């Protein structure tokens, strides 16, 4: 069987996912075009060799509808013979794209493939693809008669189940910003970020190359003054024991971004004179309680570790998506993980969570971190809507 390897991973610096954000004036297809062009150019790869482009995107509506992956391939100037598809596994969409790409190489269906992701939350807001419609249908409502809830309520339920108090959540969130700010100042993200020219509020062309969502001045004390975001009379009556601790500061911000990973067989990389940066040790995807929703990274990680024949102590860095602060904290508790190895350069609370792009964004940072620190194994995992999660273990070359 061919051995799939990661040759390179790139991303845009995050932009605030609202009007006025650094990337809000850039069409989402253009963001994806930029990372596709960047990854082939910096590896001197003939794009005609790409067998497929698999792009993750969650809100496939408006400017992100009609297979944005294919639109970006055409916009990037790739040969018309290069196909593309756009997939949605909620927040894990581009991580699933990586899995599909690696599995396709291992199966012999691909020699070279790009897994990518994009999301413009400023231009295509959350909920755009549903427009308030019931997406569950009568059978799901019959199975869960009390009703499933949105992720903010699930985060509250996870905090309650794992006995995570407001002080702990806010301290963790402030530390995410501190680590990300420190990594930024040290230039640790420079290898993964590809600069992009954007138009600022004054109409000037400027280079965007620093994550806009990181706030170095964030403190736990400052976060302590923020009000809970998800309490309503309806949910307070349904869940009377919730302490209501989740707010914008201990949640990931709306974010714009795009990212891409170049994956190919080890034999093809050798033939092209390219040096792989990492290989896949294992991958897993699983489902869990759709009410708690955010807990599936725990069983997904356990599944991936078992497949790789590894224990958590064998892993040098963990990238666990910080959709909300309770997610990595509950994960670390149940896995017995070392807090120092958890999102060591900060996580999505600071660096942002551009939905469809986050999977390949996490991969970029994980590969980069292992190389910078001499680590061998890294794992990435992220919670996904309706109680799912992907987990990926990589080994640095």
C-alpha positions as CSV (number, residue, x, y, z in Angstrom):
1,X,0.0,0.0,0.0
2,X,1.3,3.5,-0.7
3,X,2.3,5.5,2.3
4,X,0.5,8.9,2.6
5,X,2.7,11.8,3.8
6,X,2.3,15.5,4.6
7,X,4.6,17.5,2.4
8,X,3.5,21.0,3.5
9,X,0.7,22.8,5.3
10,X,-0.1,26.5,5.0
11,X,-2.7,28.9,6.3
12,X,-3.8,32.5,6.2
13,X,-3.5,34.6,9.4
14,X,-6.9,34.8,11.0
15,X,-9.2,37.7,10.5
16,X,-12.1,38.8,12.7
17,X,-15.2,37.2,11.3
18,X,-17.3,40.4,11.2
19,X,-17.5,43.5,9.0
20,X,-14.3,45.4,9.3
21,X,-12.2,42.3,10.0
22,X,-8.9,42.1,8.0
23,X,-10.3,39.5,5.6
24,X,-13.9,40.7,5.5
25,X,-13.3,42.5,2.2
26,X,-11.9,39.3,0.6
27,X,-14.2,36.9,-1.2
28,X,-14.0,33.4,0.4
29,X,-13.1,31.9,-2.9
30,X,-10.2,34.3,-3.1
31,X,-9.0,33.2,0.3
32,X,-9.0,29.6,-0.8
33,X,-7.4,30.5,-4.1
34,X,-4.5,32.1,-2.3
35,X,-3.6,29.1,-0.1
36,X,-3.9,26.7,-3.1
37,X,-1.6,28.9,-5.2
38,X,0.8,29.3,-2.2
39,X,1.2,25.6,-1.5
40,X,2.0,24.6,-5.0
41,X,4.3,27.6,-5.6
42,X,6.4,27.1,-2.5
43,X,6.8,23.4,-3.3
44,X,7.5,24.1,-7.0
45,X,4.7,21.6,-7.8
46,X,3.1,21.4,-11.2
47,X,-0.6,21.7,-10.3
48,X,-1.4,19.4,-13.2
49,X,-0.2,16.6,-10.9
50,X,-2.9,17.2,-8.4
51,X,-5.4,14.3,-8.6
52,X,-8.1,16.1,-6.5
53,X,-8.7,19.0,-4.2
54,X,-10.9,18.2,-1.2
55,X,-12.1,21.4,0.6
56,X,-13.9,21.7,3.9
57,X,-16.6,24.5,4.2
58,X,-19.5,24.6,6.7
59,X,-21.8,27.4,5.6
60,X,-22.2,26.3,2.0
61,X,-24.5,29.2,1.1
62,X,-24.2,32.5,-0.7
63,X,-20.6,33.2,-1.8
64,X,-19.6,29.7,-0.4
65,X,-22.2,27.7,-2.3
66,X,-21.9,25.6,-5.4
67,X,-18.7,23.7,-4.6
68,X,-16.3,26.5,-3.6
69,X,-13.5,24.0,-3.9
70,X,-13.9,23.7,-7.6
71,X,-14.3,27.5,-8.0
72,X,-11.0,28.0,-6.1
73,X,-9.2,25.4,-8.3
74,X,-10.3,27.4,-11.4
75,X,-9.5,30.7,-9.8
76,X,-6.0,29.5,-8.8
77,X,-5.3,28.8,-12.4
78,X,-4.9,25.1,-12.0
79,X,-5.5,23.1,-15.2
80,X,-9.2,22.5,-15.8
81,X,-8.5,18.8,-15.6
82,X,-8.0,19.1,-11.8
83,X,-11.3,18.3,-10.0
84,X,-12.4,19.4,-6.6
85,X,-15.2,18.7,-4.1
86,X,-16.4,20.5,-1.0
87,X,-17.4,18.6,2.1
88,X,-19.1,19.4,5.4
89,X,-18.3,17.6,8.7
90,X,-19.1,20.7,10.6
91,X,-16.1,22.2,12.4
92,X,-14.0,19.2,11.4
93,X,-14.6,19.6,7.7
94,X,-11.0,20.2,6.6
95,X,-9.6,17.7,9.1
96,X,-12.0,15.2,7.4
97,X,-10.7,16.4,4.1
98,X,-7.2,15.4,5.3
99,X,-8.4,12.0,6.3
100,X,-10.1,11.5,2.9
101,X,-7.0,12.7,1.1
102,X,-4.7,10.3,3.1
103,X,-7.0,7.4,2.7
104,X,-7.3,8.0,-1.0
105,X,-3.5,7.9,-1.3
106,X,-3.3,4.8,0.8
107,X,-5.9,3.1,-1.4
108,X,-4.0,4.0,-4.5
109,X,-6.7,6.3,-5.8
110,X,-4.5,9.4,-5.6
111,X,-0.8,10.2,-6.0
112,X,-1.1,13.9,-5.1
113,X,-4.0,15.6,-3.4
114,X,-4.6,18.8,-1.6
115,X,-6.9,18.9,1.5
116,X,-8.0,22.4,2.3
117,X,-10.6,24.5,4.1
118,X,-12.2,27.9,4.0
119,X,-14.7,29.9,5.9
120,X,-15.7,33.6,5.7
121,X,-17.8,34.1,8.8
122,X,-18.0,37.9,8.1
123,X,-19.5,37.4,4.7
124,X,-21.4,34.1,5.2
125,X,-22.5,34.1,8.8
126,X,-23.4,31.1,10.9
127,X,-26.9,29.9,10.1
128,X,-26.7,31.1,6.5
129,X,-27.1,27.6,5.1
130,X,-30.3,26.8,7.2
131,X,-32.1,30.2,7.2
132,X,-33.9,29.2,10.4
133,X,-35.3,25.9,8.9
134,X,-35.7,22.7,10.8
135,X,-32.8,20.6,9.7
136,X,-33.5,17.5,11.9
137,X,-36.9,16.3,10.7
138,X,-39.6,14.3,12.6
139,X,-37.6,11.2,13.3
140,X,-34.8,13.0,15.1
141,X,-37.4,15.0,17.1
142,X,-39.1,11.7,18.0
143,X,-35.8,10.2,19.2
144,X,-34.9,13.3,21.2
145,X,-38.3,14.6,22.3
146,X,-36.9,17.1,24.8
147,X,-34.9,18.7,22.0
148,X,-31.3,19.0,21.1
149,X,-29.6,22.3,21.8
150,X,-27.0,24.7,20.2
151,X,-23.3,24.4,21.0
152,X,-23.4,27.2,23.6
153,X,-25.8,25.3,25.8
154,X,-23.7,22.1,25.2
155,X,-20.6,24.0,26.4
156,X,-22.5,24.9,29.6
157,X,-23.6,21.2,30.0
158,X,-20.0,20.0,29.6
159,X,-18.7,22.6,32.2
160,X,-21.4,21.4,34.6
161,X,-20.7,17.6,34.0
162,X,-16.9,18.1,34.5
163,X,-17.3,20.5,37.4
164,X,-15.4,23.3,35.6
165,X,-16.0,26.6,37.3
166,X,-15.8,30.2,35.8
167,X,-12.4,30.9,37.3
168,X,-10.9,27.8,35.7
169,X,-12.5,28.5,32.3
170,X,-11.4,32.1,32.2
171,X,-7.9,31.3,33.4
172,X,-7.5,28.7,30.6
173,X,-8.8,31.2,28.1
174,X,-6.4,33.9,29.2
175,X,-3.6,31.4,29.0
176,X,-4.6,30.6,25.4
177,X,-4.1,34.3,24.4
178,X,-0.8,34.5,26.4
179,X,0.6,31.5,24.6
180,X,-0.5,32.7,21.2
181,X,0.8,36.2,21.7
182,X,4.1,34.8,22.9
183,X,4.4,32.5,19.9
184,X,3.5,35.4,17.5
185,X,6.1,37.7,19.0
186,X,8.7,34.9,18.6
187,X,7.8,34.4,15.0
188,X,6.8,30.8,15.5
189,X,3.8,31.0,13.1
190,X,5.9,32.5,10.3
191,X,6.5,29.2,8.5
192,X,2.8,28.3,8.3
193,X,1.3,31.7,7.5
194,X,1.2,32.8,3.9
195,X,0.7,36.6,3.7
196,X,-2.2,37.9,1.6
197,X,-2.8,41.4,0.3
198,X,-6.1,42.9,1.5
199,X,-7.8,46.2,1.4
200,X,-8.0,48.0,4.8
201,X,-10.8,50.3,6.0
202,X,-9.2,53.3,4.3
203,X,-9.0,51.5,0.9
204,X,-5.3,50.9,1.1
205,X,-3.7,47.7,-0.1
206,X,-1.9,46.1,3.0
207,X,-0.3,42.8,3.7
208,X,-2.1,40.6,6.3
209,X,0.2,38.2,8.0
210,X,-0.6,38.3,11.8
211,X,-3.5,36.7,13.5
212,X,-6.0,39.4,14.2
213,X,-7.9,37.6,16.9
214,X,-5.0,37.3,19.4
215,X,-5.3,39.8,22.3
216,X,-2.1,39.9,24.3
217,X,-3.7,42.0,27.0
218,X,-6.3,39.4,27.9
219,X,-6.4,38.5,31.6
220,X,-8.6,36.2,33.6
221,X,-9.7,39.1,35.7
222,X,-10.8,41.0,32.6
223,X,-12.7,38.0,31.3
224,X,-14.4,37.7,34.7
225,X,-16.4,40.9,34.0
226,X,-18.1,39.4,30.8
227,X,-21.7,38.3,31.0
228,X,-22.8,34.8,30.1
229,X,-24.0,34.7,26.5
230,X,-26.4,31.8,26.2
231,X,-28.8,32.0,29.2
232,X,-32.5,32.4,28.2
233,X,-35.6,31.8,30.3
234,X,-36.4,28.7,28.2
235,X,-33.0,27.1,28.8
236,X,-32.8,28.2,32.4
237,X,-36.1,26.5,33.1
238,X,-35.0,23.3,31.3
239,X,-31.5,23.2,32.9
240,X,-32.0,24.7,36.3
241,X,-28.6,23.5,37.6
242,X,-26.5,25.3,34.9
243,X,-24.3,28.0,36.4
244,X,-24.1,30.0,33.1
245,X,-20.4,30.5,32.7
246,X,-19.9,30.6,28.9
247,X,-19.3,34.0,27.3
248,X,-17.4,35.4,24.3
249,X,-14.1,35.5,26.1
250,X,-14.0,31.7,26.9
251,X,-15.4,30.8,23.4
252,X,-13.7,30.9,20.0
253,X,-14.4,34.1,18.1
254,X,-16.1,34.3,14.7
255,X,-13.2,34.1,12.2
256,X,-12.3,34.3,8.6
257,X,-9.6,32.0,7.2
258,X,-8.3,29.4,4.8
259,X,-5.7,26.7,4.9
260,X,-4.4,23.8,2.8
261,X,-2.3,20.7,3.2
262,X,-0.3,19.0,0.4
263,X,-0.6,15.2,0.8
264,X,0.9,12.6,-1.5
265,X,2.5,9.1,-1.5
266,X,5.9,8.9,-0.1
267,X,7.1,7.4,-3.4
268,X,5.7,10.4,-5.3
269,X,7.4,12.9,-2.9
270,X,10.7,11.1,-3.4
271,X,10.3,11.2,-7.2
272,X,9.5,14.9,-7.1
273,X,12.5,15.6,-4.9
274,X,10.2,16.8,-2.0
275,X,10.9,16.1,1.6
276,X,7.9,15.0,3.6
277,X,7.3,16.8,6.9
278,X,5.2,14.2,8.6
279,X,3.4,10.9,8.1
280,X,0.1,9.6,9.4
281,X,0.3,7.3,12.4
282,X,-3.5,6.9,12.7
283,X,-6.9,8.6,12.2
284,X,-10.3,8.1,13.6
285,X,-13.8,9.6,13.5
286,X,-16.6,8.8,15.9
287,X,-19.9,10.1,17.3
288,X,-21.1,10.7,20.8
289,X,-24.0,12.2,22.8
290,X,-25.5,14.9,20.5
291,X,-26.9,16.8,23.5
292,X,-23.5,17.2,25.1
293,X,-22.3,17.5,21.5
294,X,-18.7,18.6,22.3
295,X,-17.4,15.5,24.1
296,X,-16.6,13.2,21.1
297,X,-12.9,14.3,20.9
298,X,-12.5,12.0,24.0
299,X,-13.5,8.7,22.4
300,X,-12.1,9.8,19.0
301,X,-8.7,10.3,20.7
302,X,-8.9,7.0,22.5
303,X,-9.7,5.3,19.2
304,X,-6.8,6.9,17.4
305,X,-4.3,6.1,20.2
306,X,-5.4,2.5,20.2
307,X,-5.0,2.2,16.4
308,X,-1.5,3.7,16.6
309,X,-0.5,1.5,19.6
310,X,0.3,4.7,21.5
311,X,-0.5,6.1,24.9
312,X,-1.2,9.8,25.7
313,X,2.2,10.1,27.2
314,X,3.8,9.2,23.9
315,X,2.3,12.3,22.3
316,X,4.5,15.4,22.4
317,X,1.8,18.0,21.5
318,X,-2.0,18.0,21.5
319,X,-4.0,20.4,19.3
320,X,-7.5,20.2,20.7
321,X,-9.8,22.8,19.1
322,X,-10.9,25.4,21.6
323,X,-14.5,25.9,20.4
324,X,-15.2,26.6,24.0
325,X,-12.9,26.4,27.0
326,X,-14.7,23.3,28.6
327,X,-13.8,21.2,25.5
328,X,-10.0,20.9,25.9
329,X,-10.3,20.9,29.7
330,X,-12.8,18.0,29.8
331,X,-10.6,16.2,27.1
332,X,-7.4,16.7,29.2
333,X,-9.1,15.4,32.3
334,X,-10.4,12.2,30.8
335,X,-7.2,11.5,28.8
336,X,-4.8,12.4,31.7
337,X,-3.1,14.7,29.4
338,X,-0.2,17.1,30.3
339,X,-1.5,20.7,30.4
340,X,1.8,22.0,29.1
341,X,1.5,20.0,25.9
342,X,-2.1,21.1,25.3
343,X,-2.3,23.8,22.6
344,X,1.2,24.9,23.4
345,X,1.1,27.9,21.1
346,X,-2.5,28.9,22.0
347,X,-5.7,27.6,20.6
348,X,-8.9,28.8,18.8
349,X,-10.0,31.0,21.7
350,X,-7.0,33.2,20.7
351,X,-6.2,32.1,17.1
352,X,-9.8,31.9,15.9
353,X,-12.0,29.2,14.6
354,X,-12.8,29.7,10.9
355,X,-15.1,26.6,10.9
356,X,-14.3,24.8,7.6
357,X,-10.6,25.9,7.7
358,X,-9.8,24.9,11.3
359,X,-8.8,21.3,10.7
360,X,-6.0,22.2,8.3
361,X,-5.1,25.2,10.5
362,X,-4.6,22.9,13.5
363,X,-2.5,20.6,11.3
364,X,-0.3,23.5,10.2
365,X,0.4,24.5,13.7
366,X,0.9,20.9,14.9
367,X,3.5,20.1,12.2
368,X,5.2,23.4,12.7
369,X,5.4,22.9,16.5
370,X,6.8,19.3,16.2
371,X,9.6,20.6,13.9
372,X,10.4,23.6,16.1
373,X,10.6,21.5,19.3
374,X,12.0,18.2,18.1
375,X,8.8,16.3,19.0
376,X,7.9,13.1,17.4
377,X,4.2,12.5,17.7
378,X,1.3,15.0,17.7
379,X,-2.5,14.6,17.8
380,X,-5.2,16.9,16.7
381,X,-8.9,16.5,17.5
382,X,-12.0,18.7,17.3
383,X,-15.6,18.6,18.4
384,X,-18.2,18.8,15.6
385,X,-21.9,19.6,15.5
386,X,-24.4,17.0,16.6
387,X,-21.8,15.1,18.7
388,X,-19.0,14.0,16.3
389,X,-15.2,14.3,16.3
390,X,-12.1,13.5,14.2
391,X,-8.8,12.6,15.7
392,X,-5.5,12.5,13.7
393,X,-2.1,11.3,15.0
394,X,1.0,12.4,13.0
395,X,4.6,11.5,13.3
396,X,7.3,14.0,12.3
397,X,9.9,12.8,9.8
